[in-house]
């Protein structure tokens, strides 16, 4: 069984109108202004899954700024889950800076069957992930609905790339420590946060935190899988691709080739994401 915990899809109309929408949304412009940046719809994702032997994929938002576009994208993800109930799960896109409107959208999407909140994108959405007063309403709404929260992250050092920002391990730690009861997923290996788990207080704070491998080939050498498993444990790492940025087959090969146990590979490819999503046995594909 294989779950891809981090993929992106877009309504076909948004894909068609991409160029004219760039001025309307900061995150869209930051991440997809280059016409070579791939965008895919749900049907393309499912077809890719069939070719890569992926059983279930989690569709997540891009950190929309424009409330209208966010709702349109959320509605599309809701519909995709309904059309492919055995293949897809979805997270809703909100901006915590919207305040009460963000809470209302989390509650609406939870009622419609979505499984989580995110991907938050603090830099382009213009909020401080480490500010408890900003984050509390959304975190409390998500936690009440049993929804994990996925956030974009970045490293404080190294090469630059589209999407690299200031949501570094320092900010992540403030967020994680402020909400110890929340289930938090740190995308892109948490900007290197797992490497600080050698500090006892950091490892203690990571009890309800997961790390996904989204965009990993653009960030780290392949040894990152064994390094992070060794530092935070095999139960905290999830296979995530950032599809369509990275092909599912490409990242699957890295997991299969990693110098970790078969049990750790099973956890990364399936078991940890199933736990994060709260999948009962009957829902497992």
N, C-alpha and C positions, 0 to 999 in steps of 0.2 A: 504494500500500500504506500502511496506517495501523495503528500499534500504540499502544494506550493503555497506558502503562506503570504506571499507578497507579489501581486500582479496588478496591472493597471488596465482598465478598459474605459472607453469613451462612447457616448451616444454617437451614432453615425452622423447625426446632424452637426454635432460639435466638430467631428473630424472634417466634415465637408467645409465648415465655416472657420476652420482654425485661424487662418490669416486675419480675418476681420475681427476675431474675438481676442486677439493678442493684446490690444489696447484696453480691453475690458477687465482683464484679470492678470495681476502681477505674477502669480505663480505660473500660470500658463505661459506667459511671455518668457519667464526666466528659464523654464524647462523645455519648451516646445517651439521657440521662435525659429529655430533652424528647421527648414522643411525636411531635412534628412532625419530628424528625430521621429522615430516610428510611433504611430498611434494605432490601436487595435480596438475592435469591438468584441462583444462577448462571443459571437459565433467564431471569430478568428481564434480567440483564446481556447475554446473547446476543441477546435480542430487541431491546434498545436498540442493540447493535452493528449489527444488521441495518438498523435505521432510520437509523443515522448513517454507514453505509459504513465502519465500523471492522472491520479484518480480524482482529486479535488483541488480546486484553486480558490484562493481568497482574493477577491477584487477589492482594492482599496482606492481611496481618493488621492488627489494630488495636492491637497492643501489649498482648495479654492478660496479666493478672496471675495468674489462676487456672489452674493447670496442666491441670485437667480440661477447662475450656472451651477452652483453647488447643489441646489435642489434638483435641477435637471439631471445632473450626474447621479445623484442619489436615487432618483426615481428610476433611472435606467438600470442601476445596479439592483434595485428591488425587483424590477421586472425580470432581469436576467436570472436572479436566484429562483424566481417562480417558474421560469421556463426551463431551467436546468437544475432542478432541486437536488439531484444526486451528484452533480459535478461542480457546483459553484456555491460559495458563501460570499457575503459582502460586508464591508465596513462603510460607515457613512462619513462624508466629508463635512466638517464644520470648522469655524474659526472661533476659538474661545473669546476673542475680542468682541464678538457680537453680543456677548452677555446672555440675556434671557432668550434671545432668538436662537442662539446656539443650543441652549438646553432644550428648547421646544423641538428643534430639528433632531436632536439625539433621541428624544422620546418618541417622535413621530416615526423615525427609522427603526427604532427598537420594536415598536408596535407592528411595523410592516415586515418584520422578520430578519432584519440585518443583525449581524453578529458582533460588531465592534465599532469603534470610533477611530478614524484616521484615514490616511496618513496625515497627521498634523505636520505643518511646515512652518515653524515659528519665524524663521527669517523673512520669508516672502509674505507671510500672513501678518507680520508686524505685532507679535506679542512675545512676552517673556515666559518661556516654559517654566522657569524657576520661580515665577511670582505666584505664590499660593493664592492670593486674592483673585487673580485673573483666572487661574486654572480650576479653583474649587468647584464652581457651579457645573462645569462640564464633567469633571472627574466624578463628582457625586452623582450626577445623572447617569453616567455610564456605569458606575459601580452598582447603583440601585437596579439597573437593568441587566446586570451580569455581563457587561460588555468590556472586553479589554480595550486598551488605548494604545494605538501605534503612533510613534513619532519619528520623524526624520531626524537624523543625527549627522554630525560631522566631526572630523578629527581636528585637533588644534595644530597639527603639523602636517608636513607632506605636500604632495602636489595639489594643484587646484583643478577643479572640474565644475561643470554646471551643477548647481545645487549645493556646493560647499558653502557652509555658513558658520554661524557662531553657536550653534546648539551642540556644544562640546561636552565631554564628560563632567566638567565642572557644573554646567547647567543641568545636565541629566541627573546628577546626584542630588541637587537641590530639589528637583521635581520628585524623584523617587522617595527621598527621605520625607518629603511633605505629605505623601500619600501612601503610607505603608500597606494599606488594605486594598489598593488598586492593583489590577493586573496590567502591567505595562510591557509593551513590546518596543524595543529599541531597534530601529531599522539599521541596516548597513553596519552591523557589528557594533552598534552603540558608539560609533566614533572612537573606538578603541577603549571604551570603558571596561571591558572584561580584563584588560591587562592590569588594571588597578585592583583586581580581586585578590591579589597577593596581600593587600592590606586587609586585615581582619574586619574592620568596621565597614569597608566597602562590600566585601562578600556577604556580610550579615544583612546589609541593606538590599541585596539583590534577590531575596527569597521569592518574591512574586514577579520577577523580571525575566523576560525572554530576550534573546538576541537573534535577529534573522540575518541571512547571508545575502540579502538583496544587493545586486551590483558588485558582488565580491571580486570578480576578476578585474574590475577597474580600480580596486582599492588595495588589495593585499595579494601576496603570493598564496599558492594553494595550501601551504602549511598552516594557514590561519585556522582551518577546521580542527586539527589536532591541538593547536596551541590554546584555542578558546575552550575546547572540551576539557583540556587539562586544568584550566584556570577556574572555570565556573561550573563545570559538570556537564555531562552529556544530556541532562534533562532540561537545559536552558537554551539550547541551540536549535533553530528551526530553519529548514530549507526554504529559502525565498529567493526569487530570481530578479524581481523588478521587471518582469516581462511587460512590454516587448523590447525593453532596452537590452536585456540579456535573454538568450534562448534557454528554454527549460532543459534541453538536452545538454547544453554546455555546462551548466552548473551541476546537473545530475552526475556528470562524469567526474567532477571534482569531489563530490561526496563519495562516490563509489571508490575512487582511487585514494581517498584519504587514509592515512596510517592510524586508523582508529578501529575499535572493535566492531563486529557486525551488529551487536546490540546498540552501540552508540549511533551507528548509521541508521538503524531502524528508528531510533528516537528522533534523530534529525529529520529524517524523511517523512515520518508519519506521527509517531506517538506523542511528541511534544506539542505539535500543532493541534492534534485531536484533543489533548487536554486543555490547551489554551482556548479552543473553541467550545469546550464543554460538550463534545459530541457523545451522545449516548450510543451504546453498542448498535442499536437498531438503525441509527442514521449513518453508520460508517459504510461507505460504498463497497 
